[in-house]
Amino acid sequence: MRYVIVGAGAVGGAVGGRLAESGHEVVLVARGAHHDALRERGLRLVTPDGPRTHRLPVVDGPGALGVLRADDVLVLAVKTQDSVAALDAWAPVPVEGGGTAAERLPLFCAQNGVESQRLALRRFRRVYGVCVWLPATFVEPGEVSAAGAPLTGILHLGRFPHGTDDTARAVAADLAASRFEAPVVADVTRWQYAKLLANLANAIEAVSGVVDSEEAAELNARVRAEGEAVLAAAGIPYASAAEQKEARAGKMRLVPLGGEGRGAGSSWQSLSRGTGTIEADYLNGEIALLGRLHGVPTPLNDLLQRLANDFAREGRPAGSMPVSELARLAAEAAPRP
C-alpha cells in the first residue's frame, strides 16, 4: 500500500515519517511554506532516537499527483476546520482501473474530535476512524517533532461508524512496524469520545497556557463534567479512565527534545503559528452542539469555544489571558449554586 498523507503537519508528518522509516511508500500533501520546505529540504522528523530527514514525494493537492493507485490509502490529518475543502478536493480524483477515490479508496481520519469522519462518510464509501494519542509538534516549515518513547503513539482504529475489516488490520500492521501501537477495534468512536473529553482542555491551554495551576485544573474539571453530562444525556459511550490507562501503561513516555519539553497542544500551536483558525468548534463546540440537541446547558464549553475563536480571529497570542481572568469569566458564565 502507498500512504497519501493529506495534511503533513504535526500528526501527519510524524505518521508519514515513521511509515517511511519502516520502508513504506509515502506521499506528503502540504501547503504554503511547509510544502515548499518539504520539497526543498525534505521532512525533518525529530524523535527521542534522533533527527532524521526523509526525502519523500510532496504535492500540494491531487492535481500534482494525477491518477491515484488502486492500493492507495488516504490518511486525512488536517485540522477539522479544513476537512471539507480536503474531502472535496480528493473525493472525485480518478483511480487506476476506474472509479474515484470516494468510491474505491479507504480514508483514515487521524484527527481530533468526531466530526470529520461524519463529513467524510457523506463523500467516501470506506471511512475509518482513528483515535490519535500522538504527542507531536509542528516546529517550523519542514520540521515536526514527536516526543513519545518507546512508542511514538497509540492509534486505535476501525471502520466508521463501527466494525473492522482486512484493510484496518493491514494498516494497523504497517503502523505497528513503524513505532506505533494500533489496536483494531469495532467501536472506535468509543475511544474517540474519550479523547474528545480530554481535548476540551485544549481551549483552556490555548487561551491561558498549560493547565498546571489549581485554578486551571478546577476549571478543566468543570468543563469536562459538562462534557460527561452531555454524553450521558445523548447515550454516547466512551472508554473509561481505567481502560485508557491500561491501553497506555508503560508504552509511551514524553522525552524532552533539544533540551526542551514537548510544546503545547494542537490548539495552542494553531494560535502560535497565526493560522487564523482553531479547532474549538469541533471540540468544545461538539459538546455545545450535543448539549443543545439534548437539552443540557454547556455554558463553560460555550465560553471556551467563543474565546478560542476570538483569539484565532483577532491574532491574539496563545496563552495570553491570565488564568484568573479566564476563571472570572467562567464564574460569570456558570455561577456556582
C-alpha positions as CSV (number, residue, x, y, z in Angstrom):
1,M,0.0,0.0,0.0
2,R,1.0,3.6,-0.6
3,Y,0.1,6.1,2.1
4,V,-1.1,9.6,0.9
5,I,-0.9,11.8,4.0
6,V,-3.3,14.7,3.4
7,G,-2.1,17.2,5.9
8,A,1.6,16.5,6.7
9,G,1.7,18.7,9.8
10,A,2.5,17.5,13.3
11,V,0.4,14.3,13.3
12,G,0.6,13.7,9.6
13,G,4.3,14.3,9.4
14,A,5.0,12.0,12.4
15,V,2.9,9.2,10.9
16,G,4.3,9.7,7.4
17,G,7.9,9.9,8.6
18,R,7.6,6.8,10.7
19,L,5.9,4.8,8.0
20,A,8.7,5.9,5.6
21,E,11.4,4.8,8.1
22,S,9.9,1.3,8.1
23,G,10.1,1.0,4.3
24,H,6.5,2.0,3.3
25,E,5.8,4.2,0.3
26,V,4.5,7.6,1.5
27,V,3.4,10.8,-0.3
28,L,3.1,14.0,1.7
29,V,0.4,16.6,1.0
30,A,1.1,20.1,2.4
31,R,0.5,23.8,1.6
32,G,2.4,27.1,1.6
33,A,5.8,27.4,3.2
34,H,5.6,23.9,4.7
35,H,5.1,22.4,1.2
36,D,8.0,24.4,-0.2
37,A,10.3,23.4,2.7
38,L,9.4,19.7,2.3
39,R,10.1,19.8,-1.4
40,E,13.4,21.7,-1.0
41,R,14.8,20.1,2.2
42,G,12.7,17.0,2.9
43,L,10.8,16.2,6.1
44,R,12.9,16.6,9.2
45,L,11.4,14.4,11.9
46,V,12.9,14.8,15.4
47,T,12.2,11.9,17.8
48,P,13.9,10.6,21.0
49,D,16.0,8.4,18.9
50,G,17.4,11.4,17.0
51,P,16.5,13.6,14.0
52,R,16.0,12.1,10.5
53,T,15.4,13.7,7.2
54,H,13.1,11.9,4.8
55,R,13.1,12.8,1.1
56,L,9.6,11.9,0.1
57,P,7.3,12.9,-2.8
58,V,5.5,16.1,-1.8
59,V,2.4,17.6,-3.5
60,D,0.1,20.5,-2.8
61,G,-3.1,18.7,-3.9
62,P,-4.4,15.9,-6.0
63,G,-3.7,17.6,-9.3
64,A,0.0,17.3,-8.8
65,L,-0.3,13.6,-8.1
66,G,-2.6,12.6,-11.0
67,V,-4.5,9.3,-11.1
68,L,-4.4,7.5,-7.8
69,R,-3.3,3.9,-7.4
70,A,-5.7,1.2,-6.5
71,D,-3.6,0.4,-3.5
72,D,-3.5,3.9,-2.1
73,V,-4.6,4.7,1.4
74,L,-5.7,8.2,2.1
75,V,-4.8,9.5,5.6
76,L,-6.7,12.7,6.5
77,A,-4.7,14.6,9.1
78,V,-5.7,18.2,8.5
79,K,-7.5,20.1,11.3
80,T,-11.2,19.5,11.2
81,Q,-12.0,23.1,10.1
82,D,-10.0,22.2,6.9
83,S,-11.7,18.8,6.3
84,V,-14.4,19.9,3.9
85,A,-12.0,21.5,1.5
86,A,-9.7,18.5,1.6
87,L,-12.5,16.0,1.2
88,D,-14.0,17.9,-1.7
89,A,-10.6,18.0,-3.4
90,W,-9.8,14.3,-3.0
91,A,-13.2,12.6,-3.4
92,P,-13.5,12.9,-7.2
93,V,-9.9,12.1,-8.1
94,P,-9.8,9.2,-10.6
95,V,-8.3,5.8,-9.6
96,E,-6.5,3.5,-11.9
97,G,-8.8,0.9,-13.3
98,G,-11.9,3.1,-13.0
99,G,-13.9,4.9,-10.4
100,T,-13.0,7.7,-8.0
101,A,-11.2,7.9,-4.6
102,A,-14.6,8.3,-2.9
103,E,-15.8,5.2,-4.5
104,R,-12.8,2.9,-4.2
105,L,-10.2,4.0,-1.7
106,P,-10.0,3.8,2.1
107,L,-9.9,7.1,4.0
108,F,-8.5,7.1,7.6
109,C,-9.4,10.2,9.6
110,A,-6.4,10.8,12.0
111,Q,-7.8,13.9,13.7
112,N,-9.2,15.2,17.0
113,G,-12.9,15.2,17.5
114,V,-15.5,13.1,15.8
115,E,-16.9,15.4,13.0
116,S,-14.5,14.7,10.2
117,Q,-15.4,11.1,9.7
118,R,-19.1,12.1,9.6
119,L,-18.2,14.6,6.9
120,A,-16.2,12.0,5.1
121,L,-18.9,9.4,5.1
122,R,-21.1,11.8,3.0
123,R,-18.5,11.5,0.3
124,F,-16.4,8.3,0.8
125,R,-17.8,4.8,0.9
126,R,-14.9,3.4,3.1
127,V,-14.2,5.6,6.1
128,Y,-12.1,4.7,9.1
129,G,-11.8,6.5,12.4
130,V,-8.5,6.9,14.3
131,C,-8.2,7.8,17.9
132,V,-4.9,9.7,18.0
133,W,-2.7,9.6,21.0
134,L,0.4,11.1,19.5
135,P,2.4,13.9,21.2
136,A,3.7,15.7,18.1
137,T,4.6,19.4,17.4
138,F,4.9,21.4,14.2
139,V,8.3,23.0,14.9
140,E,8.7,25.1,11.7
141,P,8.1,24.6,8.0
142,G,9.7,21.3,7.0
143,E,10.1,20.0,10.6
144,V,8.0,18.2,13.1
145,S,8.8,16.5,16.4
146,A,7.3,13.5,18.2
147,A,8.3,13.1,21.8
148,G,6.8,9.7,22.6
149,A,9.1,6.7,23.5
150,P,9.4,3.9,23.1
151,L,6.2,4.1,21.1
152,T,5.7,7.3,19.0
153,G,1.9,7.0,19.5
154,I,-1.1,4.8,20.1
155,L,-3.7,4.8,17.3
156,H,-6.9,2.9,17.9
157,L,-8.6,2.4,14.6
158,G,-11.6,0.8,13.0
159,R,-14.3,1.2,10.4
160,F,-16.7,4.2,10.9
161,P,-19.3,4.1,12.2
162,H,-18.4,0.6,13.6
163,G,-16.7,-2.6,12.6
164,T,-13.4,-3.9,11.4
165,D,-12.0,-5.4,8.2
166,D,-8.9,-6.6,6.5
167,T,-7.9,-3.1,5.4
168,A,-7.9,-1.9,9.0
169,R,-5.8,-4.8,10.1
170,A,-3.3,-4.3,7.2
171,V,-2.9,-0.6,8.1
172,A,-2.6,-1.5,11.8
173,A,0.2,-4.0,10.9
174,D,2.1,-1.3,9.0
175,L,1.7,1.1,11.9
176,A,2.8,-1.5,14.4
177,A,6.0,-1.9,12.3
178,S,6.6,1.9,12.5
179,R,6.8,2.6,16.2
180,F,3.0,2.8,16.8
181,E,0.6,0.6,18.6
182,A,-2.5,0.4,16.5
183,P,-5.3,-1.7,18.1
184,V,-8.1,-2.5,15.7
185,V,-11.4,-2.0,17.5
186,A,-15.0,-2.4,16.4
187,D,-16.1,0.6,18.5
188,V,-13.5,3.2,17.5
189,T,-15.9,6.1,18.3
190,R,-16.0,5.0,22.0
191,W,-12.3,5.8,22.2
192,Q,-12.6,9.0,20.2
193,Y,-15.3,10.4,22.6
194,A,-13.0,9.6,25.5
195,K,-10.2,11.6,23.7
196,L,-12.7,14.4,23.0
197,L,-13.3,14.8,26.7
198,A,-9.6,15.2,27.3
199,N,-9.3,17.6,24.3
200,L,-11.8,20.0,25.9
201,A,-8.8,21.4,27.8
202,N,-7.2,22.4,24.5
203,A,-9.1,25.7,24.6
204,I,-8.1,26.5,28.2
205,E,-4.4,25.9,27.2
206,A,-4.8,28.0,24.0
207,V,-6.3,30.9,25.9
208,S,-4.4,30.8,29.2
209,G,-1.5,28.4,28.8
210,V,-0.7,24.9,30.1
211,V,-3.2,23.6,32.7
212,D,-0.7,23.5,35.6
213,S,-2.4,25.6,38.3
214,E,-5.1,24.7,40.8
215,E,-7.3,27.3,39.4
216,A,-6.9,26.0,35.8
217,A,-7.3,22.4,36.9
218,E,-10.6,23.2,38.7
219,L,-11.9,24.9,35.6
220,N,-10.9,21.9,33.5
221,A,-12.7,19.6,35.8
222,R,-15.9,21.6,35.5
223,V,-15.6,21.8,31.7
224,R,-15.1,18.0,31.5
225,A,-18.1,17.4,33.8
226,E,-20.2,19.3,31.3
227,G,-19.0,17.1,28.6
228,E,-19.7,13.9,30.6
229,A,-23.2,15.1,31.3
230,V,-23.8,15.8,27.7
231,L,-22.6,12.4,26.5
232,A,-24.7,10.7,29.2
233,A,-27.8,12.6,28.0
234,A,-27.0,11.7,24.4
235,G,-26.4,8.0,25.3
236,I,-22.9,8.1,23.8
237,P,-20.5,5.6,25.4
238,Y,-16.8,6.4,25.9
239,A,-13.8,4.4,27.1
240,S,-13.3,4.7,30.8
241,A,-10.3,6.3,32.5
242,A,-9.2,2.8,33.6
243,E,-9.4,1.5,30.0
244,Q,-7.3,4.4,28.7
245,K,-4.7,4.0,31.5
246,E,-4.4,0.3,30.7
247,A,-4.1,1.0,27.0
248,R,-1.2,3.4,27.5
249,A,0.5,1.9,30.7
250,G,4.3,1.8,30.2
251,K,4.1,2.2,26.5
252,M,4.8,5.9,25.9
253,R,6.6,8.5,27.9
254,L,7.4,12.0,26.8
255,V,11.1,12.7,26.2
256,P,12.5,16.3,26.1
257,L,13.7,17.0,22.6
258,G,16.5,19.5,22.0
259,G,16.8,20.3,25.7
260,E,13.1,21.4,25.9
261,G,9.9,19.6,26.9
262,R,7.2,19.0,24.4
263,G,5.4,22.0,23.1
264,A,1.8,22.7,23.9
265,G,-1.2,21.1,22.3
266,S,-2.7,21.4,18.8
267,S,-5.0,24.4,19.6
268,W,-2.2,26.3,21.2
269,Q,0.0,25.5,18.2
270,S,-2.6,26.9,15.8
271,L,-2.6,30.2,17.7
272,S,1.2,30.4,18.0
273,R,1.5,29.8,14.2
274,G,-1.1,32.5,13.5
275,T,-3.2,30.3,11.2
276,G,-6.3,32.4,11.9
277,T,-8.3,29.3,12.7
278,I,-8.7,26.9,15.6
279,E,-10.4,23.5,16.1
280,A,-12.6,24.6,19.1
281,D,-15.8,24.4,17.1
282,Y,-15.2,20.7,16.8
283,L,-14.1,20.1,20.4
284,N,-15.9,22.3,22.9
285,G,-18.3,23.0,20.0
286,E,-19.2,19.3,19.7
287,I,-20.2,19.4,23.4
288,A,-22.2,22.6,22.8
289,L,-24.0,21.0,19.8
290,L,-24.9,17.8,21.7
291,G,-26.0,19.9,24.7
292,R,-28.4,21.9,22.5
293,L,-29.7,18.7,20.9
294,H,-30.3,17.0,24.2
295,G,-31.3,19.9,26.4
296,V,-28.2,20.1,28.6
297,P,-26.7,23.5,29.3
298,T,-23.0,23.9,28.4
299,P,-22.0,27.4,29.5
300,L,-18.3,26.7,30.1
301,N,-17.8,24.9,26.8
302,D,-19.7,27.7,25.1
303,L,-17.4,30.3,26.7
304,L,-14.2,28.4,25.7
305,Q,-15.4,27.9,22.1
306,R,-16.1,31.7,21.8
307,L,-12.8,32.7,23.4
308,A,-10.7,30.4,21.3
309,N,-12.3,31.6,18.1
310,D,-11.9,35.2,19.2
311,F,-8.2,34.6,19.8
312,A,-7.7,32.9,16.4
313,R,-9.7,35.6,14.5
314,E,-8.0,38.5,16.3
315,G,-4.5,37.1,16.2
316,R,-4.1,37.2,20.0
317,P,-1.0,35.5,21.4
318,A,-1.5,31.9,22.6
319,G,-1.8,31.7,26.4
320,S,-2.1,35.5,26.9
321,M,-5.2,35.6,29.1
322,P,-4.3,35.2,32.8
323,V,-5.9,32.2,34.3
324,S,-7.5,34.5,36.9
325,E,-9.3,36.4,34.2
326,L,-10.5,33.2,32.5
327,A,-11.7,31.9,35.9
328,R,-13.6,35.2,36.4
329,L,-15.3,34.8,33.0
330,A,-16.2,31.2,33.8
331,A,-17.7,32.2,37.1
332,E,-19.9,34.7,35.3
333,A,-20.9,32.2,32.6
334,A,-21.7,29.4,35.1
335,P,-22.1,30.7,38.7
336,R,-21.8,28.1,41.3
337,P,-25.0,27.4,43.2
